[in-house]
Amino acid sequence: MTPRTTGRTLRPLRLPSWLPVDGYVLALLGTVALAALLPASGAAASVTEGASTGAVALLFFLYGARLSTREALDGLKHWRLHLTVLGATFLLFPLLGLAARGLVPGVLTPQLYSGLLFLCLVPSTIQSSIAFTSIARGNVPAAICAGSFSSLAGILLTPLLAALLLGNSAGGLSADALLKIVLQLLVPFLAGQILRRWVGAFLVRHKKVLGYVDRGSILLVVYTAFSQGMVAGIWHLVTPARLGALLAVEAVLLAVMLALTWYGAGRLGFGRADRIAIQFAGSKKSLAAGLPMASVLFGPQASLAVLPLMLFHQMQLMVCAVIAKRRSRDPEPAGIPGTPTAAAAPGAVHAPEVPSTGT
């Protein structure tokens, strides 16, 4: 880095604190580049596909083992807020995704549109929603519970909505597709919930190591999906112009959802702290949950299906970081009803152990 002189002291140049550089996104991009240069094919493709299937099952087992059912039930005390977040995640987002159908084929290709619609069906985040809500001095316990409920609901709702809205692009509602969803997603998740009382302490003690397992598993899923796309020759469908159009569409989608969740929550009578939690939990999508689901639902077409989600992920981090920083400078609305502090918020719980994937 180039040093910068301030008085008599030399200080290194640093990126602005509001502009997060997500190292995990860089790792994802590196994995995509590796798949483009050295895609798995033949026997190697069979090995990576089997390993990817096992990795998806492991991820959802860990998700189930980390999510505290008791704490989630405690959070039901603030049910209006959680229903609002669920409505934004699984109703408003899909409606906007369906409305974007009019952009095909002039702006988006059918394949990119399928990925964009899938993005709109993915559950909300947990970790970054909590982080941004905390920075903005919002209702942190509500953000924890809202993200947990969204992730739990997404185990069932995302595959079903994808099958209904995406049709053959996501395998339809065939018996084989439903069986794959149950075996790779739901069964491991339920197994994690059942075994949580025995493995929970182990997960806490080895949280850092398991974080690498999470990240490594998702990188394997991405490599497998993009390798299949390279072998199938589908990447000639994405031109720089189409990629730029996709980014513009996603920027509009994020802006609309940020506005709807903030002003809509205000119209519903929520206080400032709750509106912050609703905005951050209701406008964001989980990369950690979406990537494994896409590999199960789309098969060889998963590489194009996850591209919009990967781009949206980094965009939401950067934009929400700026918003959270600005909200943190707002005057404290002391004495305003409906604006609970983190300590007194309805449904206050301790933060659950969540996947450390930056999502």
Beta strands, then each sheet from edge to edge (+ up, - down):
strand 1: 3-6
strand 2: 9-12
sheet 1: 1+ 2-
end
